[in-house]
Each structure stands twice: as C-alpha cells, then as structure tokens.
Amino acid sequence: MDLTHQRAGRTVSPTPLGRRTDQPPQLSLRIIRFKHIIVALLLSVFFFLGFCFVSLHGYITWVLSNPSVAPLYSNPKLAKGLDYEDITFQSSDGSRRIQGWYIPGNHSTKTIVFSHGYGANREESWIPMYDLAHYAHRLNFNVIMFDYGFAAQTNKDVATGGKKESRELLGAVELAKQRGATEIVVWGFSMGAGTALQTGLLTKDVDAMILDSTFLLEPDTLYHNIRQNIDLPRHPSLEIMELLFPVLNGTALNQIPYNKVKAEDYPFPILFIHGTEDDKAPYEIAEKLAANQTNPYSDSWIVKDSHHELIFREHSREYLRRVSAFLSNVPLAQAAKAEQQQK
C-alpha cells in the first residue's frame, strides 16, 4: 500500500515510526550528552569529596600515631642534683631497645617506675616529672624514668595506645626486679596510666600503681578527643579510623584490651587521681575503674575543677599527702597478699 499522499500539490512522506516530530534529532542527542556530562560531573564531585573525607581521617590517624615530642632538655643531676645512670633495656617482647635513667635510692629495694603520657618524653615538664622523681627519691625509692618508643630520640616508633608500650613498660618492671626491687610501684600519667593498666594484665611483679588522669584508648575516648579539634560525625568517622589504624599504625583498636581493663579487679592496690575538668579523659572513666577494685588499699581522688595532668600543679600539697599515705600502705598490701597465698 502506498503511504505517500498529495498535500498542496506535492508528495509528502509519513513520519518514521519512533521519531518525534517536535524535536530535531541533533538537539535530542545534545540533551543526552549534556545529561551524561552532568551525571559524570556529579559523580566526580561525590568521589572527590569522599576521597577528601577519607584522606582527612587518614591524616588524623597518622598525626595521632606520630605525636610531636620535644627532645630532652635536662637530666636528673642538672634538674634536681640527683645522681643517675643512663640505662638501656629490652622491651619484654624483645621488639626494641629502650633508653632511660636509673636514679638509685640509698640501698633501697623499693622502685618507682614512671610511665609518661602521650606526646611527652620521660621529662614530661608540665607534670613536672623531675619534682615527682625528687620526691620519690626522698622517700628512698629507686626511680626509673624512660622514653616510650614514640618518644625515642632515635629510631622513633609509632604510638599504639598501649599495645607496644605495655611491653616496653613491662621491660622497665623486669629491669627493676633484676636490680633487686622487692616492691615495684608504677606511676603513670594519661596514656601512660592506661598503658600501666594494660601492663598489669601481663605481670604479677607490680605491687601498686598510682594513676594520674588515666587515658584509655578506646572508640569513645578517641572520638571525644577528635571532637576537641574538629567537628566530625561519630559515624562513619569511627568506622573509617578503625579501618585506617591497622594500615597506618600497625595496630587495630580492638587489639587494645580496653574492655578487659575496664572490667578488671587488679590484685594490687591502685590510687586513681583525676580532675573533673579533664577535657581529654572524662573523669567518669577513673570512677568506673576505681569502682571495680576490691583491694582494701585501693583508693581514688576525684578533684573538682582540676585539669588533665595538672592536678599536682594545682594541688601539690594534697597530692603528695595522698600519695605518701598510699605508698605507706603498699607493704601492708604485700603482706596481706602473701598471707592469702599461703592459705
């Protein structure tokens, strides 16, 4: 059948099926190409923003793993007139050599091991550590001060929130024991206090702990500290960082035994010291840890309006009074433990 027909004296062919008569074919192709370009641009922007978001978390993870630590500026002799010797010892797992100082007491068998905080070295000037070392020496304690791997002057390591550091602290405890200590007290600050609690899970050689401004690395405290500097959403920020930590740090958050620490009733007495205005480690952490302890010589001092690692500076007399009272009870705790083991 011939579909052509005459219109106004000329032959007209019918419009092909599927083609719109109100839009030229070239314009239709341009619209399709434009739509494709817009979709591609939007996807590019989306992936770029996603890349920037993940990169920001990678940068935060790297910075947290590699804190800036000042070099040593003094020593016990210059700072407080204390005789000392340079020491080097192995971490308990043999992974690295640790440098530090040994300040001997007067033929003492009691040793205090200082466990410094994150972003600091053995001097930790804002405590101030030399003052406390001098105080411990006056009580006739030997004193060990050392640098964690992330604070080392050479061959610096990453900070792992206690995974590696607990083994390094255990190496210091073993050194104290080798030097004849029969009473070993770990005195920790901030992450050094959290590391001490992790070390307490690994050894029976610790007889007591003094923990100032305890910081325990876990998702809640990690996010709490990130929020102090940048307002990121809790989710998916935590999930991204949990994925990035093993890649950039070598340690996954779930390798830090924070749940076990938070549930542990330690066999030795612990003195928890914490300020209510601590903006890095909420004081409720110390309260919960203290509540788990059943040792009759354990104690806690939650100081109103005091700040992270500044409690000694803010209340020095009361601080030393409470520490002295606690240390005087450590031999009683040792005797009670020995008696219980004999039964």
Salt bridges, closest charged atoms under 4 A:
ASP22 OD2 - ARG20 NH2 2.95
ASP83 OD1 - LYS77 NZ 2.89
GLU85 OE2 - ARG179 NH1 2.99
ASP131 OD1 - LYS80 NZ 2.73
ASP147 OD2 - ARG122 NH2 2.93
ASP157 OD2 - ARG96 NH1 3.76
ASP157 OD2 - LYS164 NZ 3.27
ASP205 OD1 - LYS177 NZ 3.10
GLU218 OE1 - LYS262 NZ 2.92
ASP220 OD1 - ARG234 NH2 2.50
ASP231 OD1 - ARG227 NE 3.07
GLU239 OE2 - HIS235 ND1 2.70
ASP278 OD2 - HIS274 NE2 3.18
ASP278 OD2 - HIS308 ND1 2.71
ASP279 OD1 - LYS280 NZ 3.71
GLU309 OE1 - HIS308 NE2 3.73
GLU314 OE2 - HIS307 ND1 2.88
GLU318 OE2 - ARG321 NH2 2.82
GLU318 OE2 - ARG322 NE 2.79
